[in-house]
């Protein structure tokens, strides 16, 4: 669990503890009235376990604070959306996930993305995207709607050419060599990278394999300075706590300083293309 999620649970628990104290109830008495084990109340109040919606409603009822229940349930729902297992995100296929990313992009002015192993979706060819989404569906054993997912991903790419938003996209050098599909797919993808390096409003860099990085990097996407999406193996984290968002901003800036751009980046791409050919 990330620090932000635990802190959100602690904050919710603190609000519930305040209601209990204002009602003059001990933890044991609240547990008795609610039919819970007596250890449940302190575990909820200190963020050790997550209450259910029914738990919150019962808590408010016994603390004479029924009017507080809707806001507290909303806070609980926000915690739930901060950690989304891929099996749930992709439960109906890949299109819905791609559609959500379109919305986030449309609302942002600056989009920053770092991926150490793969080419970001904004820069993918249709062939590369199809293999990526097929691999995702196969790995997570979720419904396969590859054609629809690719169409939505390509639709999102059009946002690079519309509006005034800016993009800063970084990849690890390994992303040039990670095989997605076949040599033919990879050659088309690398050619695409050469073509986009001169696009207006797009800054593109490659972090060399030998770069010194003072933290363990993972792929993440930043939308302005408000939301960070971090893709783990089992789940996606949505980070909104300002302190953590700032930390990812520092991480991105560190990677950007280490990256190569322009002719140096094109040199790395061309060298990889030669090996593929």
C-alpha positions as CSV (number, residue, x, y, z in Angstrom):
1,X,0.0,0.0,0.0
2,X,1.4,3.4,-0.8
3,X,1.8,6.1,1.8
4,X,-0.9,8.3,0.4
5,X,-3.5,5.5,0.6
6,X,-2.6,4.7,4.2
7,X,-2.6,8.4,5.1
8,X,-6.1,8.7,3.6
9,X,-7.3,5.8,5.7
10,X,-5.7,7.4,8.8
11,X,-7.4,10.7,8.0
12,X,-10.8,9.0,7.6
13,X,-10.1,7.1,10.9
14,X,-9.3,10.3,12.6
15,X,-12.6,11.8,11.6
16,X,-14.4,8.7,12.8
17,X,-12.5,8.8,16.1
18,X,-13.5,12.5,16.6
19,X,-17.2,11.6,16.1
20,X,-16.9,8.8,18.7
21,X,-15.2,11.0,21.2
22,X,-17.7,13.8,20.7
23,X,-20.5,11.3,21.4
24,X,-18.8,10.2,24.6
25,X,-18.4,6.6,23.6
26,X,-15.6,4.3,24.3
27,X,-14.3,2.1,21.5
28,X,-15.5,-1.0,23.3
29,X,-19.0,0.5,23.7
30,X,-19.2,1.4,20.0
31,X,-18.1,-2.1,19.0
32,X,-20.7,-3.6,21.3
33,X,-23.5,-1.5,19.9
34,X,-22.4,-2.3,16.3
35,X,-21.8,-6.0,16.9
36,X,-18.1,-5.8,16.1
37,X,-15.1,-7.4,17.7
38,X,-13.7,-4.8,20.2
39,X,-10.4,-4.5,18.3
40,X,-12.2,-3.3,15.1
41,X,-12.7,0.3,16.3
42,X,-9.0,1.1,17.0
43,X,-7.9,-0.6,13.8
44,X,-10.3,1.6,11.8
45,X,-9.3,4.7,13.7
46,X,-5.6,4.2,13.0
47,X,-6.0,3.2,9.4
48,X,-5.1,-0.4,9.9
49,X,-8.2,-1.7,8.2
50,X,-10.7,-0.1,5.8
51,X,-14.3,0.2,7.0
52,X,-17.2,-0.6,4.7
53,X,-19.9,1.8,3.8
54,X,-22.2,0.0,6.2
55,X,-19.6,0.3,8.9
56,X,-19.5,4.0,8.4
57,X,-23.2,4.4,8.5
58,X,-23.5,2.3,11.7
59,X,-20.7,4.4,13.3
60,X,-22.5,7.6,12.5
61,X,-25.8,6.3,13.7
62,X,-24.4,5.2,17.1
63,X,-22.5,8.5,17.4
64,X,-25.6,10.6,16.7
65,X,-23.9,12.0,13.5
66,X,-26.0,10.5,10.7
67,X,-25.7,13.8,8.8
68,X,-21.9,13.1,8.5
69,X,-22.3,9.7,6.8
70,X,-22.6,10.8,3.2
71,X,-19.4,12.8,3.3
72,X,-17.5,10.1,5.1
73,X,-18.7,7.4,2.6
74,X,-17.5,9.7,-0.2
75,X,-14.1,9.9,1.4
76,X,-14.1,6.1,1.6
77,X,-15.0,5.8,-2.1
78,X,-12.0,8.2,-3.0
79,X,-9.7,5.8,-1.1
80,X,-11.1,2.9,-3.1
81,X,-10.4,4.6,-6.4
82,X,-6.8,5.3,-5.4
83,X,-5.9,1.7,-5.8
84,X,-7.4,-0.2,-8.7
85,X,-6.5,-3.8,-9.5
86,X,-6.0,-4.3,-13.2
87,X,-8.5,-7.1,-13.2
88,X,-11.1,-4.5,-12.3
89,X,-9.8,-1.7,-14.5
90,X,-9.7,-4.1,-17.5
91,X,-12.8,-6.1,-16.5
92,X,-14.7,-5.1,-19.6
93,X,-11.7,-4.9,-21.9
94,X,-9.1,-2.2,-22.8
95,X,-11.4,0.4,-24.4
96,X,-12.8,1.8,-21.1
97,X,-9.3,2.3,-19.7
98,X,-8.2,4.1,-22.9
99,X,-11.3,6.3,-22.8
100,X,-10.4,7.4,-19.2
101,X,-7.0,8.4,-20.3
102,X,-8.4,10.5,-23.1
103,X,-10.4,12.4,-20.4
104,X,-7.4,13.0,-18.2
105,X,-5.3,14.2,-21.1
106,X,-8.0,16.6,-22.4
107,X,-8.2,18.2,-19.0
108,X,-4.5,18.7,-18.6
109,X,-2.1,21.4,-19.8
110,X,1.1,19.5,-19.3
111,X,1.5,15.7,-19.6
112,X,4.7,14.1,-18.4
113,X,5.3,10.4,-19.0
114,X,8.2,8.1,-18.2
115,X,8.4,4.5,-19.2
116,X,11.6,2.5,-18.7
117,X,10.6,-0.5,-20.8
118,X,8.0,0.4,-23.4
119,X,7.1,3.1,-25.8
120,X,4.4,5.4,-24.3
121,X,0.9,5.1,-25.8
122,X,1.1,8.6,-27.3
123,X,3.9,7.5,-29.6
124,X,2.9,3.9,-30.5
125,X,2.1,2.7,-33.9
126,X,-1.2,0.9,-34.4
127,X,0.7,-2.4,-34.8
128,X,2.8,-1.9,-31.6
129,X,-0.3,-0.8,-29.6
130,X,-2.2,-3.9,-30.8
131,X,0.5,-6.3,-29.5
132,X,0.8,-4.4,-26.2
133,X,-3.0,-4.5,-25.6
134,X,-3.2,-8.2,-26.6
135,X,-0.3,-9.0,-24.2
136,X,-2.1,-7.1,-21.4
137,X,-5.4,-9.0,-22.1
138,X,-3.6,-12.3,-22.2
139,X,-1.6,-11.7,-19.0
140,X,-4.5,-10.5,-16.9
141,X,-6.9,-12.9,-18.5
142,X,-9.4,-10.1,-19.2
143,X,-11.8,-9.7,-22.2
144,X,-10.1,-9.0,-25.5
145,X,-11.3,-5.9,-27.3
146,X,-8.0,-5.1,-29.0
147,X,-9.5,-3.4,-32.1
148,X,-11.6,-1.0,-30.0
149,X,-8.7,-0.4,-27.5
150,X,-6.3,0.5,-30.3
151,X,-8.8,2.8,-31.9
152,X,-9.3,4.7,-28.7
153,X,-5.5,4.8,-28.1
154,X,-5.0,6.3,-31.6
155,X,-7.8,8.8,-30.9
156,X,-5.9,9.9,-27.8
157,X,-2.8,10.4,-29.9
158,X,-4.6,13.2,-31.8
159,X,-4.5,15.3,-28.7
160,X,-0.8,15.9,-29.4
161,X,-1.8,17.9,-32.5
162,X,-4.8,19.8,-31.0
163,X,-5.0,22.5,-28.3
164,X,-2.2,24.1,-26.4
165,X,-1.2,21.3,-24.1
166,X,2.4,20.3,-23.9
167,X,4.0,16.8,-23.7
168,X,7.3,15.8,-22.1
169,X,7.9,12.1,-22.8
170,X,10.8,10.1,-21.5
171,X,11.7,6.5,-22.1
172,X,14.5,4.3,-20.9
173,X,17.0,3.1,-23.5
174,X,15.7,-0.4,-22.8
175,X,12.4,0.6,-24.4
176,X,14.1,0.8,-27.8
177,X,15.1,-2.9,-27.5
178,X,12.2,-4.4,-25.7
179,X,10.6,-6.7,-28.3
180,X,6.9,-6.1,-28.9
181,X,5.6,-8.4,-31.5
182,X,8.2,-8.9,-34.3
183,X,11.1,-7.2,-35.9
184,X,8.7,-5.7,-38.4
185,X,6.6,-4.2,-35.7
186,X,9.6,-2.8,-33.9
187,X,11.1,-1.3,-37.1
188,X,7.9,0.5,-37.8
189,X,7.8,1.7,-34.2
190,X,11.4,3.0,-34.2
191,X,10.7,4.8,-37.5
192,X,7.7,6.4,-35.8
193,X,10.0,7.7,-33.0
194,X,12.3,9.3,-35.5
195,X,9.3,11.1,-37.0
196,X,8.0,12.5,-33.8
197,X,11.2,13.9,-32.4
198,X,10.6,17.2,-34.1
199,X,6.9,17.7,-33.3
200,X,6.0,21.0,-31.7
201,X,4.8,20.9,-28.1
202,X,6.4,17.5,-27.7
203,X,9.7,17.1,-25.8
204,X,11.2,13.6,-26.2
205,X,14.1,12.2,-24.3
206,X,15.8,8.8,-23.8
207,X,17.4,7.9,-20.5
208,X,20.6,6.0,-21.3
209,X,21.1,2.6,-19.8
210,X,24.3,3.8,-18.1
211,X,22.6,6.8,-16.5
212,X,22.9,7.3,-12.7
213,X,19.4,7.2,-11.2
214,X,19.1,7.7,-7.4
215,X,15.8,5.9,-7.0
216,X,14.2,2.7,-8.4
217,X,12.2,3.9,-11.4
218,X,8.8,2.7,-12.6
219,X,6.6,3.9,-15.3
220,X,4.3,6.8,-14.4
221,X,2.2,9.5,-16.0
222,X,1.7,13.0,-14.6
223,X,-1.2,15.3,-15.5
224,X,-0.3,18.8,-14.6
225,X,0.8,18.8,-10.9
226,X,-2.4,17.3,-9.7
227,X,-2.6,13.6,-10.6
228,X,0.0,10.8,-11.1
229,X,-0.9,7.4,-12.4
230,X,1.6,4.7,-11.4
231,X,1.3,1.3,-13.1
232,X,2.3,-1.6,-10.9
233,X,2.1,-5.3,-11.8
234,X,-1.1,-6.0,-10.0
235,X,-2.7,-2.6,-9.8
236,X,-2.7,1.1,-10.8
237,X,-2.2,3.8,-8.2
238,X,-3.8,7.2,-8.5
239,X,-1.8,9.6,-6.5
240,X,-3.2,13.1,-5.7
241,X,-1.6,14.0,-2.4
242,X,0.5,17.2,-3.2
243,X,3.6,16.0,-1.3
244,X,3.7,12.7,-3.3
245,X,2.9,14.5,-6.6
246,X,5.8,16.8,-5.9
247,X,8.1,13.8,-5.3
248,X,7.2,12.3,-8.7
249,X,7.8,15.7,-10.2
250,X,11.3,15.7,-8.7
251,X,11.8,12.1,-10.0
252,X,10.8,13.2,-13.5
253,X,13.1,16.2,-13.5
254,X,16.0,14.0,-12.4
255,X,15.3,11.6,-15.3
256,X,15.0,14.5,-17.7
257,X,18.4,15.8,-16.7
258,X,19.9,12.3,-17.3
259,X,18.1,11.9,-20.7
260,X,19.5,12.6,-24.2
261,X,17.5,14.5,-26.8
262,X,17.7,15.7,-30.4
263,X,20.5,14.2,-32.5
264,X,21.8,12.1,-29.5
265,X,18.4,10.5,-29.1
266,X,18.0,9.9,-32.8
267,X,21.4,8.3,-32.8
268,X,20.3,5.8,-30.2
269,X,17.1,5.1,-32.2
270,X,19.0,4.6,-35.5
271,X,21.6,2.3,-33.8
272,X,18.7,0.1,-32.6
273,X,17.1,0.2,-36.0
274,X,20.3,-1.1,-37.6
275,X,20.4,-4.0,-35.2
276,X,16.8,-4.9,-36.0
277,X,17.3,-4.7,-39.7
